Amino acid sequence: MVVIDTVVRLLPGVLGNEQSAVTDSFSDGLLEYPHYTRPPEFRGWKVPDVLLSGHHAEIDKWRRHQSLERTHSRRPELLHVVELTEKERKWLEERRRTENGSD
């Protein structure tokens, strides 16, 4: 079933939005960011304000940060092959130092 799902997703028109496959987890080498839906609060879980802001550049930055965070905490070995900006590399190095108690 996994193979069928993987192959079928590549066929034009199968996904409602062509960009869906482009932003899937691992499409850029990172784990995917968290997803939220309506209502803005459900069982005590709140949608981050940035996602409700409508500011697309800030939303993109939040998503990238969340992907880096998830990958760093769950699959850090993936970060060795991902193209990162200088700012992202510095952030990850700071995270590592903090976790190792160097700060």
Secondary structure, DSSP 8 states (H G I E B T S, - for coil): -HHHHHHHTTSTTSSSSTHHHHTSTTTTSS-------SSSEETTEE--HHHHS--HHHHHHHHHHHHHHHHHHH-GGGGGSS---HHHHHHHHHHHHHHTT--
